[in-house]
Amino acid sequence: MFGFVIFVRIILILLTPIALIGGALFLLRKRWRRTNPEQRIRRVAIVLAGLLVVASPYLLFKAYELRFVLARVPSPLHVAWIEYRLEDSFGGIGLPGDNETGLVVYRLTEASARWARSMGPRLGEALPGGASRWHATPVDESGEHNTWHHYDSEADKHGHPATISEYLDKYGFSIPIEKGRDDEANRAIRAPGSFYSYGRGGSVTIVDPARGKVYFAYAG
């Protein structure tokens, strides 16, 4: 019974936007029929309205997706724009259980970047979760969160510095990061002055005040 109720809810969720779009297109079609060929401006407006109605699910999805992506940046920091984004899903169509890998680079607003720099070593305390969650760079390559050298033997773990590419390749599902993007992320995790925090889904967030950027990487 419970499974049937869930099934009905899913069907209703899928049919509701289809019904709304169909109703809107029906009304536009009636308006079109009431016009004549000489009313070009009105007909163009009806066509544009129809295109907007048809595209509305995609536009709403992209708006939700953008909001979700921006929500990864910790408060009180604010994003000026997304400078780089590469995310991929392996093994399916984005369903739970798929392997996912991604790197997003955010450019902070000038005001946020100035604030982050002004906080200095106290920045970790000012971010959500405080000092217990945010750690000063260079990244700690040992202990519970040793995900930076997961393929190395115990003797070789400190043979080379941590890299963002190695972090993303944690489960063997690497992505082709644009040349140079990994270099700047590597500088952020290796040099003092930045702060990083581990999150759900095999993610790590790195706040880089010096460059006014936030890096969000995940492999899960």
PyRosetta script that sets phi, psi and omega in degrees:
from pyrosetta import init, pose_from_sequence

init()
pose = pose_from_sequence("MFGFVIFVRIILILLTPIALIGGALFLLRKRWRRTNPEQRIRRVAIVLAGLLVVASPYLLFKAYELRFVLARVPSPLHVAWIEYRLEDSFGGIGLPGDNETGLVVYRLTEASARWARSMGPRLGEALPGGASRWHATPVDESGEHNTWHHYDSEADKHGHPATISEYLDKYGFSIPIEKGRDDEANRAIRAPGSFYSYGRGGSVTIVDPARGKVYFAYAG")
pose.set_psi(1, -45.0)
pose.set_omega(1, -179.2)
pose.set_phi(2, -61.4)
pose.set_psi(2, -41.5)
pose.set_omega(2, 179.5)
pose.set_phi(3, -63.7)
pose.set_psi(3, -36.8)
pose.set_omega(3, 178.7)
pose.set_phi(4, -65.2)
pose.set_psi(4, -40.4)
pose.set_omega(4, 179.0)
pose.set_phi(5, -62.3)
pose.set_psi(5, -43.7)
pose.set_omega(5, 177.8)
pose.set_phi(6, -61.7)
pose.set_psi(6, -42.0)
pose.set_omega(6, 179.2)
pose.set_phi(7, -60.5)
pose.set_psi(7, -44.7)
pose.set_omega(7, 179.8)
pose.set_phi(8, -62.8)
pose.set_psi(8, -40.8)
pose.set_omega(8, 179.2)
pose.set_phi(9, -63.1)
pose.set_psi(9, -41.4)
pose.set_omega(9, 179.0)
pose.set_phi(10, -62.6)
pose.set_psi(10, -43.7)
pose.set_omega(10, 179.0)
pose.set_phi(11, -61.0)
pose.set_psi(11, -43.2)
pose.set_omega(11, 179.6)
pose.set_phi(12, -64.1)
pose.set_psi(12, -40.4)
pose.set_omega(12, 179.1)
pose.set_phi(13, -62.5)
pose.set_psi(13, -38.9)
pose.set_omega(13, -179.7)
pose.set_phi(14, -74.3)
pose.set_psi(14, -37.4)
pose.set_omega(14, -175.1)
pose.set_phi(15, -79.5)
pose.set_psi(15, -29.4)
pose.set_omega(15, -176.5)
pose.set_phi(16, -58.6)
pose.set_psi(16, -53.0)
pose.set_omega(16, 178.8)
pose.set_phi(17, -63.5)
pose.set_psi(17, -32.6)
pose.set_omega(17, 177.8)
pose.set_phi(18, -64.3)
pose.set_psi(18, -42.3)
pose.set_omega(18, 179.4)
pose.set_phi(19, -65.4)
pose.set_psi(19, -40.8)
pose.set_omega(19, 179.4)
pose.set_phi(20, -65.0)
pose.set_psi(20, -43.3)
pose.set_omega(20, 178.8)
pose.set_phi(21, -64.2)
pose.set_psi(21, -43.6)
pose.set_omega(21, 179.0)
pose.set_phi(22, -61.1)
pose.set_psi(22, -42.1)
pose.set_omega(22, 178.8)
pose.set_phi(23, -63.9)
pose.set_psi(23, -42.1)
pose.set_omega(23, 179.6)
pose.set_phi(24, -64.5)
pose.set_psi(24, -41.8)
pose.set_omega(24, 179.1)
pose.set_phi(25, -66.5)
pose.set_psi(25, -35.4)
pose.set_omega(25, 177.3)
pose.set_phi(26, -62.6)
pose.set_psi(26, -44.3)
pose.set_omega(26, 179.3)
pose.set_phi(27, -65.6)
pose.set_psi(27, -39.5)
pose.set_omega(27, 178.3)
pose.set_phi(28, -65.6)
pose.set_psi(28, -36.5)
pose.set_omega(28, 178.3)
pose.set_phi(29, -63.9)
pose.set_psi(29, -39.4)
pose.set_omega(29, 177.7)
pose.set_phi(30, -64.6)
pose.set_psi(30, -39.9)
pose.set_omega(30, 178.0)
pose.set_phi(31, -65.2)
pose.set_psi(31, -39.4)
pose.set_omega(31, 178.7)
pose.set_phi(32, -59.3)
pose.set_psi(32, -42.7)
pose.set_omega(32, -178.2)
pose.set_phi(33, -66.7)
pose.set_psi(33, -23.4)
pose.set_omega(33, 179.4)
pose.set_phi(34, -83.5)
pose.set_psi(34, -7.3)
pose.set_omega(34, 178.5)
pose.set_phi(35, -96.0)
pose.set_psi(35, 167.1)
pose.set_omega(35, 174.4)
pose.set_phi(36, -122.6)
pose.set_psi(36, 165.2)
pose.set_omega(36, -175.3)
pose.set_phi(37, -56.0)
pose.set_psi(37, -24.4)
pose.set_omega(37, -179.3)
pose.set_phi(38, -74.1)
pose.set_psi(38, -20.4)
pose.set_omega(38, -179.3)
pose.set_phi(39, -87.0)
pose.set_psi(39, 65.6)
pose.set_omega(39, -173.0)
pose.set_phi(40, -66.5)
pose.set_psi(40, -42.1)
pose.set_omega(40, -178.2)
pose.set_phi(41, -62.0)
pose.set_psi(41, -42.4)
pose.set_omega(41, -179.6)
pose.set_phi(42, -65.7)
pose.set_psi(42, -40.0)
pose.set_omega(42, -179.6)
pose.set_phi(43, -67.9)
pose.set_psi(43, -38.4)
pose.set_omega(43, 176.4)
pose.set_phi(44, -62.7)
pose.set_psi(44, -41.1)
pose.set_omega(44, 179.0)
pose.set_phi(45, -62.9)
pose.set_psi(45, -38.8)
pose.set_omega(45, 179.3)
pose.set_phi(46, -66.5)
pose.set_psi(46, -42.1)
pose.set_omega(46, 178.5)
pose.set_phi(47, -62.4)
pose.set_psi(47, -44.8)
pose.set_omega(47, 179.5)
pose.set_phi(48, -63.3)
pose.set_psi(48, -39.7)
pose.set_omega(48, 177.8)
pose.set_phi(49, -63.9)
pose.set_psi(49, -38.9)
pose.set_omega(49, 177.8)
pose.set_phi(50, -64.2)
pose.set_psi(50, -42.5)
pose.set_omega(50, 177.9)
pose.set_phi(51, -62.6)
pose.set_psi(51, -39.2)
pose.set_omega(51, 178.9)
pose.set_phi(52, -65.1)
pose.set_psi(52, -39.6)
pose.set_omega(52, 178.7)
pose.set_phi(53, -63.9)
pose.set_psi(53, -44.6)
pose.set_omega(53, -179.5)
pose.set_phi(54, -64.6)
pose.set_psi(54, -37.8)
pose.set_omega(54, -177.0)
pose.set_phi(55, -83.7)
pose.set_psi(55, -8.1)
pose.set_omega(55, -173.6)
pose.set_phi(56, -58.5)
pose.set_psi(56, -41.1)
pose.set_omega(56, 178.3)
pose.set_phi(57, -60.4)
pose.set_psi(57, -40.8)
pose.set_omega(57, 179.2)
pose.set_phi(58, -66.1)
pose.set_psi(58, -43.1)
pose.set_omega(58, -179.5)
pose.set_phi(59, -64.4)
pose.set_psi(59, -39.9)
pose.set_omega(59, 178.2)
pose.set_phi(60, -66.1)
pose.set_psi(60, -39.5)
pose.set_omega(60, 178.5)
pose.set_phi(61, -64.0)
pose.set_psi(61, -42.7)
pose.set_omega(61, -179.8)
pose.set_phi(62, -66.8)
pose.set_psi(62, -35.6)
pose.set_omega(62, 177.5)
pose.set_phi(63, -66.0)
pose.set_psi(63, -42.0)
pose.set_omega(63, 177.2)
pose.set_phi(64, -64.3)
pose.set_psi(64, -43.4)
pose.set_omega(64, -179.8)
pose.set_phi(65, -60.9)
pose.set_psi(65, -43.4)
pose.set_omega(65, 179.0)
pose.set_phi(66, -62.9)
pose.set_psi(66, -41.5)
pose.set_omega(66, 178.6)
pose.set_phi(67, -62.4)
pose.set_psi(67, -40.8)
pose.set_omega(67, 179.0)
pose.set_phi(68, -63.9)
pose.set_psi(68, -43.3)
pose.set_omega(68, -179.1)
pose.set_phi(69, -66.2)
pose.set_psi(69, -41.0)
pose.set_omega(69, -179.5)
pose.set_phi(70, -69.8)
pose.set_psi(70, -27.0)
pose.set_omega(70, -178.6)
pose.set_phi(71, -67.9)
pose.set_psi(71, -12.3)
pose.set_omega(71, 179.3)
pose.set_phi(72, -73.7)
pose.set_psi(72, -18.6)
pose.set_omega(72, -179.2)
pose.set_phi(73, -81.0)
pose.set_psi(73, 126.0)
pose.set_omega(73, -175.5)
pose.set_phi(74, -68.9)
pose.set_psi(74, 142.8)
pose.set_omega(74, 173.1)
pose.set_phi(75, -73.0)
pose.set_psi(75, 153.9)
pose.set_omega(75, 4.7)
pose.set_phi(76, -91.3)
pose.set_psi(76, 22.9)
pose.set_omega(76, -178.8)
pose.set_phi(77, -73.0)
pose.set_psi(77, 147.5)
pose.set_omega(77, 179.6)
pose.set_phi(78, -126.0)
pose.set_psi(78, 142.8)
pose.set_omega(78, -175.7)
pose.set_phi(79, -96.7)
pose.set_psi(79, 132.9)
pose.set_omega(79, 173.6)
pose.set_phi(80, -82.5)
pose.set_psi(80, -45.8)
pose.set_omega(80, 175.1)
pose.set_phi(81, -164.2)
pose.set_psi(81, 163.6)
pose.set_omega(81, 175.3)
pose.set_phi(82, -88.1)
pose.set_psi(82, 113.7)
pose.set_omega(82, -174.1)
pose.set_phi(83, -79.7)
pose.set_psi(83, -33.9)
pose.set_omega(83, -178.9)
pose.set_phi(84, -157.0)
pose.set_psi(84, 140.5)
pose.set_omega(84, 179.5)
pose.set_phi(85, -150.4)
pose.set_psi(85, 124.6)
pose.set_omega(85, 175.4)
pose.set_phi(86, -141.4)
pose.set_psi(86, 112.6)
pose.set_omega(86, 179.8)
pose.set_phi(87, -132.8)
pose.set_psi(87, 140.7)
pose.set_omega(87, -178.4)
pose.set_phi(88, -144.4)
pose.set_psi(88, 151.8)
pose.set_omega(88, 177.8)
pose.set_phi(89, -120.9)
pose.set_psi(89, 137.7)
pose.set_omega(89, -176.3)
pose.set_phi(90, -120.0)
pose.set_psi(90, 141.7)
pose.set_omega(90, 172.2)
pose.set_phi(91, 92.7)
pose.set_psi(91, 1.2)
pose.set_omega(91, -179.5)
pose.set_phi(92, -177.5)
pose.set_psi(92, -146.9)
pose.set_omega(92, -175.7)
pose.set_phi(93, -123.8)
pose.set_psi(93, 38.9)
pose.set_omega(93, 179.2)
pose.set_phi(94, 83.9)
pose.set_psi(94, 19.7)
pose.set_omega(94, 179.2)
pose.set_phi(95, -84.9)
pose.set_psi(95, 159.2)
pose.set_omega(95, 176.3)
pose.set_phi(96, -56.0)
pose.set_psi(96, 137.1)
pose.set_omega(96, -178.1)
pose.set_phi(97, 101.5)
pose.set_psi(97, -16.4)
pose.set_omega(97, 176.4)
pose.set_phi(98, -69.7)
pose.set_psi(98, 151.5)
pose.set_omega(98, 172.8)
pose.set_phi(99, -81.2)
pose.set_psi(99, 130.7)
pose.set_omega(99, -177.7)
pose.set_phi(100, -127.9)
pose.set_psi(100, 140.8)
pose.set_omega(100, 178.8)
pose.set_phi(101, -138.1)
pose.set_psi(101, 139.9)
pose.set_omega(101, -179.8)
pose.set_phi(102, -162.8)
pose.set_psi(102, 154.7)
pose.set_omega(102, 174.3)
pose.set_phi(103, -139.5)
pose.set_psi(103, 126.2)
pose.set_omega(103, 178.0)
pose.set_phi(104, -126.4)
pose.set_psi(104, 132.6)
pose.set_omega(104, 178.6)
pose.set_phi(105, -114.9)
pose.set_psi(105, 120.3)
pose.set_omega(105, -179.5)
pose.set_phi(106, -106.3)
pose.set_psi(106, 136.8)
pose.set_omega(106, 171.5)
pose.set_phi(107, -95.9)
pose.set_psi(107, 122.4)
pose.set_omega(107, -179.9)
pose.set_phi(108, -76.4)
pose.set_psi(108, 156.6)
pose.set_omega(108, 171.5)
pose.set_phi(109, -64.5)
pose.set_psi(109, 157.8)
pose.set_omega(109, -178.5)
pose.set_phi(110, -61.3)
pose.set_psi(110, -37.6)
pose.set_omega(110, 179.7)
pose.set_phi(111, -64.8)
pose.set_psi(111, -42.2)
pose.set_omega(111, 179.1)
pose.set_phi(112, -66.5)
pose.set_psi(112, -40.4)
pose.set_omega(112, 179.8)
pose.set_phi(113, -64.4)
pose.set_psi(113, -41.1)
pose.set_omega(113, 178.7)
pose.set_phi(114, -64.0)
pose.set_psi(114, -43.3)
pose.set_omega(114, 179.7)
pose.set_phi(115, -61.7)
pose.set_psi(115, -45.1)
pose.set_omega(115, -179.1)
pose.set_phi(116, -61.4)
pose.set_psi(116, -41.0)
pose.set_omega(116, 179.2)
pose.set_phi(117, -68.2)
pose.set_psi(117, -36.4)
pose.set_omega(117, -178.1)
pose.set_phi(118, -67.8)
pose.set_psi(118, -25.7)
pose.set_omega(118, -179.8)
pose.set_phi(119, -72.7)
pose.set_psi(119, -26.9)
pose.set_omega(119, 178.4)
pose.set_phi(120, 56.9)
pose.set_psi(120, -132.9)
pose.set_omega(120, -178.0)
pose.set_phi(121, -69.4)
pose.set_psi(121, -8.5)
pose.set_omega(121, 179.4)
pose.set_phi(122, -91.9)
pose.set_psi(122, 3.3)
pose.set_omega(122, -177.1)
pose.set_phi(123, -61.1)
pose.set_psi(123, -41.9)
pose.set_omega(123, 179.8)
pose.set_phi(124, -57.9)
pose.set_psi(124, -35.3)
pose.set_omega(124, -179.9)
pose.set_phi(125, -70.3)
pose.set_psi(125, -26.8)
pose.set_omega(125, -175.7)
pose.set_phi(126, -87.9)
pose.set_psi(126, -13.4)
pose.set_omega(126, 179.8)
pose.set_phi(127, -87.0)
pose.set_psi(127, 158.9)
pose.set_omega(127, -177.0)
pose.set_phi(128, -55.8)
pose.set_psi(128, 127.4)
pose.set_omega(128, -178.3)
pose.set_phi(129, 98.5)
pose.set_psi(129, -18.5)
pose.set_omega(129, 175.9)
pose.set_phi(130, 68.9)
pose.set_psi(130, -162.6)
pose.set_omega(130, -175.2)
pose.set_phi(131, -66.2)
pose.set_psi(131, -20.8)
pose.set_omega(131, 178.9)
pose.set_phi(132, -71.8)
pose.set_psi(132, -21.7)
pose.set_omega(132, -178.7)
pose.set_phi(133, -105.6)
pose.set_psi(133, -35.2)
pose.set_omega(133, -175.8)
pose.set_phi(134, -99.5)
pose.set_psi(134, 130.4)
pose.set_omega(134, -175.8)
pose.set_phi(135, -118.3)
pose.set_psi(135, 142.5)
pose.set_omega(135, 179.3)
pose.set_phi(136, -76.4)
pose.set_psi(136, 142.2)
pose.set_omega(136, 174.3)
pose.set_phi(137, -76.6)
pose.set_psi(137, 159.4)
pose.set_omega(137, 3.2)
pose.set_phi(138, -64.8)
pose.set_psi(138, 154.8)
pose.set_omega(138, -177.2)
pose.set_phi(139, -64.3)
pose.set_psi(139, 146.6)
pose.set_omega(139, 176.3)
pose.set_phi(140, -81.8)
pose.set_psi(140, 114.1)
pose.set_omega(140, -175.1)
pose.set_phi(141, -93.1)
pose.set_psi(141, 18.2)
pose.set_omega(141, 179.0)
pose.set_phi(142, -131.3)
pose.set_psi(142, 175.0)
pose.set_omega(142, 174.4)
pose.set_phi(143, 84.3)
pose.set_psi(143, -156.4)
pose.set_omega(143, -171.1)
pose.set_phi(144, -61.8)
pose.set_psi(144, -38.6)
pose.set_omega(144, -175.6)
pose.set_phi(145, -101.6)
pose.set_psi(145, 39.9)
pose.set_omega(145, 179.0)
pose.set_phi(146, -78.1)
pose.set_psi(146, 76.3)
pose.set_omega(146, -179.6)
pose.set_phi(147, -108.1)
pose.set_psi(147, 6.5)
pose.set_omega(147, -176.7)
pose.set_phi(148, -89.2)
pose.set_psi(148, -26.6)
pose.set_omega(148, 179.8)
pose.set_phi(149, -128.8)
pose.set_psi(149, 51.0)
pose.set_omega(149, -172.8)
pose.set_phi(150, -69.3)
pose.set_psi(150, -22.6)
pose.set_omega(150, -179.6)
pose.set_phi(151, -93.6)
pose.set_psi(151, -8.7)
pose.set_omega(151, -177.8)
pose.set_phi(152, -81.4)
pose.set_psi(152, 152.3)
pose.set_omega(152, 172.2)
pose.set_phi(153, -72.5)
pose.set_psi(153, 165.1)
pose.set_omega(153, -179.4)
pose.set_phi(154, -57.0)
pose.set_psi(154, -35.9)
pose.set_omega(154, -178.1)
pose.set_phi(155, -74.2)
pose.set_psi(155, -24.7)
pose.set_omega(155, -174.7)
pose.set_phi(156, -102.0)
pose.set_psi(156, 0.8)
pose.set_omega(156, -173.8)
pose.set_phi(157, -59.3)
pose.set_psi(157, -31.9)
pose.set_omega(157, -178.5)
pose.set_phi(158, -107.3)
pose.set_psi(158, 18.6)
pose.set_omega(158, 179.1)
pose.set_phi(159, -74.6)
pose.set_psi(159, -20.2)
pose.set_omega(159, 177.6)
pose.set_phi(160, -147.8)
pose.set_psi(160, 154.8)
pose.set_omega(160, -176.8)
pose.set_phi(161, -69.1)
pose.set_psi(161, 159.6)
pose.set_omega(161, 179.3)
pose.set_phi(162, -65.8)
pose.set_psi(162, 146.5)
pose.set_omega(162, 177.3)
pose.set_phi(163, -132.2)
pose.set_psi(163, 149.7)
pose.set_omega(163, 179.0)
pose.set_phi(164, -69.2)
pose.set_psi(164, -31.7)
pose.set_omega(164, 179.6)
pose.set_phi(165, -64.7)
pose.set_psi(165, -39.8)
pose.set_omega(165, 178.8)
pose.set_phi(166, -67.8)
pose.set_psi(166, -35.6)
pose.set_omega(166, 176.8)
pose.set_phi(167, -63.0)
pose.set_psi(167, -44.0)
pose.set_omega(167, -178.4)
pose.set_phi(168, -69.2)
pose.set_psi(168, -24.3)
pose.set_omega(168, -178.5)
pose.set_phi(169, -92.3)
pose.set_psi(169, 22.1)
pose.set_omega(169, -175.9)
pose.set_phi(170, -52.7)
pose.set_psi(170, -40.2)
pose.set_omega(170, -178.1)
pose.set_phi(171, -111.8)
pose.set_psi(171, 15.1)
pose.set_omega(171, 177.7)
pose.set_phi(172, 82.2)
pose.set_psi(172, 14.5)
pose.set_omega(172, 178.8)
pose.set_phi(173, -114.4)
pose.set_psi(173, 74.3)
pose.set_omega(173, -176.9)
pose.set_phi(174, -80.5)
pose.set_psi(174, 162.2)
pose.set_omega(174, 177.7)
pose.set_phi(175, -126.6)
pose.set_psi(175, 151.3)
pose.set_omega(175, -176.8)
pose.set_phi(176, -79.6)
pose.set_psi(176, 83.4)
pose.set_omega(176, -178.6)
pose.set_phi(177, -66.0)
pose.set_psi(177, 139.2)
pose.set_omega(177, 177.2)
pose.set_phi(178, -57.8)
pose.set_psi(178, 136.8)
pose.set_omega(178, -176.7)
pose.set_phi(179, -57.4)
pose.set_psi(179, 131.9)
pose.set_omega(179, -180.0)
pose.set_phi(180, 99.5)
pose.set_psi(180, -28.6)
pose.set_omega(180, -179.8)
pose.set_phi(181, -67.5)
pose.set_psi(181, -39.8)
pose.set_omega(181, 179.2)
pose.set_phi(182, -68.5)
pose.set_psi(182, -31.4)
pose.set_omega(182, 179.8)
pose.set_phi(183, -63.5)
pose.set_psi(183, -45.8)
pose.set_omega(183, -178.1)
pose.set_phi(184, -70.0)
pose.set_psi(184, -34.3)
pose.set_omega(184, 176.1)
pose.set_phi(185, -67.5)
pose.set_psi(185, -38.2)
pose.set_omega(185, 177.7)
pose.set_phi(186, -62.4)
pose.set_psi(186, -40.4)
pose.set_omega(186, 178.0)
pose.set_phi(187, -62.7)
pose.set_psi(187, -36.6)
pose.set_omega(187, -178.3)
pose.set_phi(188, -68.1)
pose.set_psi(188, -36.1)
pose.set_omega(188, -176.9)
pose.set_phi(189, -86.7)
pose.set_psi(189, -16.6)
pose.set_omega(189, -177.0)
pose.set_phi(190, -96.2)
pose.set_psi(190, -29.0)
pose.set_omega(190, -175.0)
pose.set_phi(191, -97.2)
pose.set_psi(191, 152.1)
pose.set_omega(191, 175.4)
pose.set_phi(192, -65.7)
pose.set_psi(192, 156.3)
pose.set_omega(192, 175.0)
pose.set_phi(193, 115.1)
pose.set_psi(193, -20.2)
pose.set_omega(193, 178.3)
pose.set_phi(194, -103.1)
pose.set_psi(194, 170.5)
pose.set_omega(194, 177.7)
pose.set_phi(195, -134.7)
pose.set_psi(195, 144.3)
pose.set_omega(195, -178.0)
pose.set_phi(196, -134.7)
pose.set_psi(196, 155.9)
pose.set_omega(196, -178.9)
pose.set_phi(197, -147.5)
pose.set_psi(197, 136.9)
pose.set_omega(197, 177.2)
pose.set_phi(198, -87.3)
pose.set_psi(198, 142.7)
pose.set_omega(198, -179.8)
pose.set_phi(199, -130.7)
pose.set_psi(199, -167.2)
pose.set_omega(199, -178.9)
pose.set_phi(200, -72.9)
pose.set_psi(200, 157.3)
pose.set_omega(200, 176.1)
pose.set_phi(201, 70.7)
pose.set_psi(201, 25.9)
pose.set_omega(201, 179.6)
pose.set_phi(202, 69.6)
pose.set_psi(202, 33.2)
pose.set_omega(202, -176.0)
pose.set_phi(203, -102.0)
pose.set_psi(203, 157.3)
pose.set_omega(203, 172.6)
pose.set_phi(204, -139.7)
pose.set_psi(204, 134.3)
pose.set_omega(204, 177.6)
pose.set_phi(205, -111.2)
pose.set_psi(205, 130.3)
pose.set_omega(205, -178.3)
pose.set_phi(206, -122.0)
pose.set_psi(206, 120.4)
pose.set_omega(206, 176.2)
pose.set_phi(207, -98.5)
pose.set_psi(207, 120.3)
pose.set_omega(207, -174.9)
pose.set_phi(208, -115.2)
pose.set_psi(208, 87.5)
pose.set_omega(208, -177.0)
pose.set_phi(209, -61.1)
pose.set_psi(209, -37.0)
pose.set_omega(209, -176.3)
pose.set_phi(210, -58.6)
pose.set_psi(210, -40.0)
pose.set_omega(210, -179.2)
pose.set_phi(211, -99.3)
pose.set_psi(211, -3.4)
pose.set_omega(211, 179.7)
pose.set_phi(212, 66.8)
pose.set_psi(212, 40.5)
pose.set_omega(212, -175.7)
pose.set_phi(213, -134.2)
pose.set_psi(213, 161.2)
pose.set_omega(213, 171.1)
pose.set_phi(214, -128.2)
pose.set_psi(214, 132.8)
pose.set_omega(214, 178.2)
pose.set_phi(215, -111.5)
pose.set_psi(215, 132.1)
pose.set_omega(215, 176.9)
pose.set_phi(216, -123.0)
pose.set_psi(216, 116.7)
pose.set_omega(216, -178.7)
pose.set_phi(217, -126.6)
pose.set_psi(217, 145.6)
pose.set_omega(217, 177.5)
pose.set_phi(218, -151.6)
pose.set_psi(218, 151.0)
pose.set_omega(218, 175.6)
pose.set_phi(219, -148.3)
pose.set_psi(219, 109.2)
pose.set_omega(219, -175.8)
pose.set_phi(220, -155.5)
pose.dump_pdb("model.pdb")
